[in-house]
Amino acid sequence: MMLSGIFSKKSDHPMANIKSAQALLEDLPKNDNYKSLMEISEWAESVADHTDFRLDHQFAVLRLLDESAQSYVRKLAYEYFSPQELSLFQENHLWLVLGNWHRHIARAYYVLFKRYYNKDKGADSIRTQLPLLVARTVSAMTGQLKFICSHYGPIDNTIWHHLAELYRLAEQQQYLDVPLELYNGSATNTSVRAELAKLLCWYSCGINTLKPLYIHLTERLTGQFSSSIQLSAEQDSHSLFCFDLEQPAAPSHIRSLGNASTRYISMAEMHPRLHELISILSKGLMPKKLNLGGIYHAEPVLEAAQYLLEYLTSPPSRGSARHEIEAGLRIMHGFARMIQRTDIELNFLDDSPGYWEAEDISASGFCALVPVGGTDGIRIGSLLGVQPDGVGHWGAAVVRRLMRDESNRLHVGAEMLSHQYSGVFLNYRGGVTEDGLPALWLQYNSATPVIEAKLLMKAGAFFAHRSLQTQLNDKNYLLIPEKLLEKGLDYDLATFRVIEQESETGDE
């Protein structure tokens, strides 16, 4: 499109003239992705609020800003969704910049969409571009949701109302399936239906239980296979999730017959494609056509693909009933602190345990409110030492879910690994000594014969073909590795076959 003739010469807005708009973009600092994206975000917000522009003016400049921002977005998003742990400052800085961008560009496109349907001046001039406008709006909202979820924040229900409106009007005017190129150079074509299906499917898959890296990877994988997602008004045996256009809310599992305004989501055709991808990734290979927004090793991508397939074929269900309760919990965060408070260490800790308020509890876990200032370092997968009020021993738990409420208070959902544990030293060879690796033996019971043990070990300490020796309650044990159950932020959780020994023996 020729942009030089569509900007009003009478406006004093810096984006009203194509030459000045392009000059502003050319003056962006090439080596400062943060600053460049922040400036483009401010311009997008300003253009959205400048309703004196004709619609064709506004859409042209928003496209110019959006397309100019994409290289900065890709670089910063790859930095944010890194397999390496970021500092808290770096993580928050990236999150703010990227979150602001997606929020501003999503709002700007939606404002333009509303102006079109209100028949503002210049509406007819963008009629043929309406599928692109709506597809980009949905794509921007996907990014907006992605960064809210990466910070486990509350979702504004306005998003679902906007998506329902976008879907309903695209369906009525029959441009849901118009093929289009979302951005110049996109590897594959998309459509409004494909962008909506991707967002609804991905968000439905329990992403608030995932670490930010896996929130990103599952979103990219869902987008890769969006053409295999069925989104329609007809329910069939494969329909898994639903979305109501008249009473918009987050998509949910189908529990009963819907109504005429319900749209159904099926991913049955995605299953064989995920199986094929998992087979390739299991060999340590990365398919060349897999676009993840950066270079990633096969292992985390495999875990993300396996998560999606498992969720789509066997959605998780609550294993035990929750009971609302008001109780205090003493909390230790991290493997090292938990070790320090066992009998095998001297317990010279300078810091006191944190104190959380339990909101509900079940046989398998709890939900608790974290006090302000006590959230540093808490992540999905964080290991916790837990001691309820009135209980004399510590238990072990893992953070499985995080959610911030409207007041930005953090609520933690944790799975109990064990209500009690004992500290032990592990030795790879040469018998039982007290200079081995410290570990936590979960739920040890000396009153019954021990044939299997579940241990928390320091990250990287588990080896599938290397037996260990330890001593507990004056008994010597040989521990034969069986399975690594989980590889956490600072721990390995593994099971071992146990053989009680009468005397010290060498490494098996």
C-alpha positions, 0 to 999 in steps of 0.5 A: 500500500502507498502510504504517502497520500493517506495521512491528513496534512492538517493533523499535528500528530507526529504519525500523521505524515508518512515521512515523519512516521518513517523518520521516527522509526528510522531514528530508533536506537538499533542496539537498544531493543528495550527502548525501541519497543517501549517507544513504539508501544507509546506510539501505538497507544497514541495512534489508538487514541487519535480518533481524528484519523480516518480509518485507513490512516489509522490502520496503515500507521498501526500496521507500520508500527506493528511490523517495525516492532516485530524484530524487537519483540522476537529478540526480547521474547527469546531472551525472556523465554530462555531455558536459563534462569533470569535475574529477577530484575531482568525478568521483570524488565522484559515482562513489563516491556513485552506485556505493555507492547502486546496490551497496547497493540491489541487495544489499538487494533480493537479500537480500529475494529470498533470504529469500523463497525460504528461506520466511522469515516473511511470505514469502506476503505478498509473493508477488504482488509478486515480479515487481516485486521481481525486476525492481527487483533486476535494474535495480539490478544494471544500475546497479551494473554501469554504475558499475563499468564507468564506472570500468573496474573488475573485475566480481565474478562473484557478479553473474552468479551472482545474475542466473542465479538470478533468471532461472532461478526467474522462468522456473520460476515463469512470471513472466518476462513479467508486465507491471509498472510499475518505478516510479510514472510510468514512461513504459512498462511493463517485465517481468523478461525485459525488464530481464534482456534489457536488462542482458545485451544492453547489457553484451555490446556492448563497453562497456569500450571506451567513455567514461562518457558513451557507457556511459550513453547505450548503456545508456539506448538499450538500455533504450528498445528492450528490448522488441525484444530476444529472450531465450530458450532457443531458438537461431536464426540471429539469436542473437548472445550467450549466457548460461549459467544453470548456469555463470554468467559474463559473456554472450559471443558464440556460438561453438558449440552451447550446452546446456539451460542456455544462454539466447540473446540476439538483437537483430535486431528492434532494428536497424530501430529503431536505423536509424530513430533514427539517421535522425532524429538525423542531422538534428539532431533529438531524438525526444520519446519518447527518455528518456535521463535528462537533456537531451543534444544529438543528436550524442553520442546519434547516436554512441551509436546508431551504435556499437550498430548497428555492434556488433550487425551487425558485431561487432569482431574482433582484427585481429592476433595479440597476443604476450606481452612484457615491455618498457618504454614511455616515455609522454607523455600528450596532444597538447601534450606530444607537440608539445613533443618534436618538432623544431618546438618548443624542448623545454623540458618540465619533466616527464619521460615516464612509464614503463609496462610492456608486457604484450602487443603486436601489430602494431596496438597494445599492452596495458600496466600503468600504475604507481600514481600515473601514471593521472591524466587517462588516459581512453578516447580519451586521446592517447599518445606512445609510445617503446619501450625501444631505439627512437630515435623516438616513435610515436602511440597512442590509449587504446581500453580500460581495466580495473582489476584486483583490486588496483586497478592500471590496465591500458591497451589502446591502438591505434597510430596511427603508429610514427613522426611528424614535427612540422609547422606548418599555415597556412590562408593566406599560404604556409608560416611558422613561426607556424602551428598545430603538428601531427603528420604521421603516418608520413611517408616522404620516399623515396616520393611523398606523395599522402595524409597523416594528421595529428593536429591541435589539437582544433577545428583541422580544417575540412572546406572549408579547405585548409592549407599546410605544409613538411616536409624542405624541401618545400612541400605543399598539404593538401586536407581529405578526412575527419575520422577522429576527434575526441578529447579534445584532438585532431582526427585527419584525412586530407588529399589532398597536392599537392607545390608548387614554390613558395608559393601562396595558400589554395585 
